[in-house]
């Protein structure tokens, strides 16, 4: 194995077919970002009319949105990108190379994260995964640098993000290389199951 094999896999990935899909929480996240952007603009105008510091009013408004959304159960958006390949065995071998490379980088620069790089079987396929949760964030170090946040504001952010999880996965499933991000890898367990988009009544009109 070497550079030629890695290049060959990449060529296959971008030469035939690519698909992408997101969970419904992607739309929810976009909606929240749009609402936050709108509120940030109105908060600045509100601060100017009241003679207050715009940054303080904006932070208070953003934290209010943060508290409301995390209280409602919002999670990390689910995103999956798939690349069709012809030589699955070669791609699986390259997964070993990626694992070795990432492990060396983490051991050298982020040793505390190296143990979170794992090989897992998901729906009968092998994936390279990185799993994190908000408790791993160095909150004490961040607290010392977050001079613009008061204690209540900082605690709101810490409490909300500490409950979040993030799972990143890279693997080969049948004739596809899959890259995934989400709060977990549960969606990968369900791929290929259930009704298909082609079976939806709205798609029947397009069959001819």
C-alpha positions as CSV (number, residue, x, y, z in Angstrom):
1,X,0.0,0.0,0.0
2,X,1.1,3.5,-0.6
3,X,0.4,6.8,-2.2
4,X,-0.8,5.3,-5.4
5,X,-3.5,3.3,-3.6
6,X,-4.7,6.4,-1.7
7,X,-4.9,8.4,-5.0
8,X,-6.8,5.5,-6.7
9,X,-9.4,5.4,-3.9
10,X,-9.9,9.1,-4.0
11,X,-10.3,9.0,-7.8
12,X,-12.9,6.3,-7.5
13,X,-14.7,8.3,-4.8
14,X,-15.1,11.4,-7.0
15,X,-15.5,9.7,-10.4
16,X,-18.8,7.9,-10.2
17,X,-21.6,8.7,-7.7
18,X,-21.8,10.9,-4.6
19,X,-24.8,11.2,-2.3
20,X,-25.5,13.2,0.8
21,X,-28.3,13.3,3.3
22,X,-29.2,15.0,6.6
23,X,-31.5,14.3,9.5
24,X,-34.4,16.5,10.2
25,X,-32.2,18.2,12.9
26,X,-30.2,19.8,10.0
27,X,-33.3,21.9,9.1
28,X,-33.9,22.7,12.7
29,X,-30.3,23.9,13.1
30,X,-30.5,26.1,10.1
31,X,-33.8,27.6,11.4
32,X,-32.1,28.3,14.8
33,X,-29.1,29.9,13.1
34,X,-31.4,32.2,11.0
35,X,-33.4,33.1,14.1
36,X,-30.1,33.8,16.0
37,X,-28.8,36.0,13.2
38,X,-32.1,38.0,13.1
39,X,-32.1,38.4,16.9
40,X,-28.5,39.5,16.9
41,X,-29.3,42.3,14.5
42,X,-32.4,43.4,16.5
43,X,-30.5,43.2,19.7
44,X,-27.8,45.6,18.5
45,X,-30.5,48.1,17.5
46,X,-32.2,47.6,20.9
47,X,-28.9,48.3,22.7
48,X,-28.3,51.5,20.7
49,X,-31.8,52.9,21.5
50,X,-31.3,52.2,25.2
51,X,-27.7,53.3,25.3
52,X,-26.4,49.9,26.4
53,X,-23.3,48.0,25.2
54,X,-24.4,46.1,22.0
55,X,-22.2,43.1,22.8
56,X,-23.8,42.5,26.2
57,X,-27.4,42.6,24.8
58,X,-26.4,40.3,21.9
59,X,-24.8,37.8,24.3
60,X,-27.9,37.8,26.6
61,X,-30.2,37.2,23.6
62,X,-28.0,34.4,22.2
63,X,-27.9,32.6,25.5
64,X,-31.7,32.8,25.8
65,X,-32.0,31.0,22.4
66,X,-29.3,28.5,23.5
67,X,-31.2,27.6,26.7
68,X,-34.5,27.3,24.9
69,X,-33.2,25.1,22.1
70,X,-31.1,22.7,24.3
71,X,-34.0,22.4,26.7
72,X,-36.1,21.3,23.8
73,X,-33.6,18.5,23.0
74,X,-31.7,19.8,20.0
75,X,-28.6,17.7,19.1
76,X,-25.7,17.8,16.8
77,X,-27.0,17.8,13.1
78,X,-26.8,14.4,11.4
79,X,-24.9,14.5,8.1
80,X,-23.8,11.6,5.9
81,X,-21.9,11.7,2.6
82,X,-21.3,8.6,0.5
83,X,-18.9,8.0,-2.4
84,X,-19.4,5.0,-4.7
85,X,-16.2,2.9,-5.3
86,X,-15.3,-0.1,-7.3
87,X,-12.6,-1.7,-5.2
88,X,-14.0,-2.0,-1.6
89,X,-11.1,-4.2,-0.4
90,X,-8.6,-1.6,-1.4
91,X,-10.6,1.1,0.3
92,X,-10.8,-1.0,3.5
93,X,-7.0,-1.3,3.4
94,X,-6.7,2.4,3.1
95,X,-8.9,2.8,6.1
96,X,-6.0,1.1,8.1
97,X,-3.6,3.7,6.7
98,X,-5.9,6.5,7.8
99,X,-6.3,5.0,11.2
100,X,-2.5,4.8,11.6
101,X,-1.9,8.3,10.4
102,X,-4.6,9.8,12.6
103,X,-3.4,7.9,15.7
104,X,0.1,9.2,15.2
105,X,-1.1,12.7,14.8
106,X,-3.2,12.5,17.9
107,X,-0.5,10.8,20.0
108,X,1.8,13.7,19.1
109,X,-0.5,16.7,19.4
110,X,-3.6,15.6,21.3
111,X,-2.7,12.5,23.3
112,X,-5.8,12.9,25.5
113,X,-8.0,12.4,22.5
114,X,-6.0,9.4,21.0
115,X,-7.9,6.9,23.0
116,X,-11.2,8.0,21.5
117,X,-10.1,7.0,18.0
118,X,-11.6,3.5,17.7
119,X,-12.5,0.8,15.1
120,X,-16.1,-0.3,15.4
121,X,-18.5,-2.7,13.6
122,X,-21.6,-0.7,12.6
123,X,-24.4,-2.6,10.8
124,X,-21.8,-5.3,9.8
125,X,-19.3,-2.8,8.4
126,X,-16.0,-1.6,9.9
127,X,-15.8,2.1,10.7
128,X,-13.1,4.4,12.1
129,X,-14.8,6.5,14.8
130,X,-14.1,9.5,17.0
131,X,-16.6,10.0,19.8
132,X,-16.7,13.1,22.0
133,X,-19.0,14.7,24.6
134,X,-19.2,18.1,26.1
135,X,-17.6,17.1,29.4
136,X,-14.3,16.7,27.6
137,X,-14.1,20.4,26.9
138,X,-11.5,22.1,29.1
139,X,-14.0,24.4,30.8
140,X,-11.6,25.7,33.4
141,X,-9.2,26.8,30.8
142,X,-11.9,28.4,28.7
143,X,-13.3,30.2,31.8
144,X,-10.0,32.0,32.3
145,X,-10.2,33.3,28.7
146,X,-13.9,34.2,28.5
147,X,-13.5,37.6,30.1
148,X,-16.6,39.0,28.4
149,X,-18.9,36.5,30.0
150,X,-20.2,36.8,33.5
151,X,-20.5,33.7,35.7
152,X,-24.2,33.1,34.8
153,X,-23.6,33.4,31.1
154,X,-20.6,31.1,31.2
155,X,-22.5,28.5,33.2
156,X,-25.4,28.5,30.8
157,X,-23.1,27.7,27.9
158,X,-21.2,25.0,29.9
159,X,-24.3,23.3,31.1
160,X,-25.8,23.2,27.6
161,X,-22.8,22.0,25.7
162,X,-21.7,19.5,28.4
163,X,-24.7,17.4,27.6
164,X,-24.0,17.2,23.9
165,X,-22.3,14.3,22.1
166,X,-20.5,14.2,18.8
167,X,-19.7,11.1,16.7
168,X,-17.6,11.2,13.6
169,X,-17.3,8.1,11.5
170,X,-15.5,7.0,8.3
171,X,-15.9,3.6,6.8
172,X,-16.6,1.3,3.9
173,X,-20.1,-0.1,3.5
174,X,-20.6,-2.4,0.5
175,X,-19.7,-0.3,-2.6
176,X,-19.6,3.1,-0.7
177,X,-17.1,5.0,1.4
178,X,-19.2,6.7,4.0
179,X,-18.4,9.8,6.1
180,X,-20.8,10.6,8.9
181,X,-21.3,13.2,11.6
182,X,-24.0,13.3,14.3
183,X,-24.7,13.0,18.0
184,X,-24.3,9.2,17.6
185,X,-23.9,6.6,14.8
186,X,-27.4,5.1,15.3
187,X,-28.4,6.4,11.8
188,X,-25.7,4.2,10.2
189,X,-27.3,1.2,11.7
190,X,-30.5,1.9,9.8
191,X,-29.1,2.7,6.4
192,X,-30.7,0.6,3.6
193,X,-33.7,-0.3,5.8
194,X,-37.3,0.8,5.5
195,X,-39.1,2.5,2.6
196,X,-37.2,4.2,-0.1
197,X,-37.7,7.7,-1.6
198,X,-38.7,6.0,-4.9
199,X,-41.7,4.5,-3.2
200,X,-43.1,7.8,-2.0
201,X,-46.4,8.7,-3.8
202,X,-45.0,12.1,-4.8
203,X,-42.2,10.4,-6.8
204,X,-44.6,8.3,-8.8
205,X,-45.3,11.2,-11.2
206,X,-41.6,11.2,-12.2
207,X,-41.3,7.5,-13.0
208,X,-42.3,7.8,-16.7
